[in-house]
Amino acid sequence: MITVRYFAAAAEAAGVDTEPLPSGSADEVRAAMIGAHPAIGAVLGRCALLADGVRVEGSDDVPPGATLDVLPPFAGG
């Protein structure tokens, strides 16, 4: 399992700030997020995924025990 932390618009779309999900590739974790929270699909494509602070995408591994941050683009300067 991993701990997923949602921020800003991602948290709003998911309806939760944090949750456990199965580990796997970044694509597999994205699919699990959408399966659990269909509304997040509209936001997720614009989000960066960081596993323990390192950006992951596609087939990149999100190992068991990792914390995955789901970060939508932020405005500001």
SULMOZI-V198734 format. One record per helix or strand of 3 or more residues. SS is the DSSP state (helix for helix, strand for strand). FROM is the first residue (numbers start at 1). LEN is the number of residues. Records with the same first field share a line. If there is no record, write none. Layout:
# SULMOZI-V198734
SS: FROM-LEN  FROM-LEN
This chain:
# SULMOZI-V198734
strand: 2-5  18-4  48-4  54-3  67-5
helix: 8-7  26-11  38-7
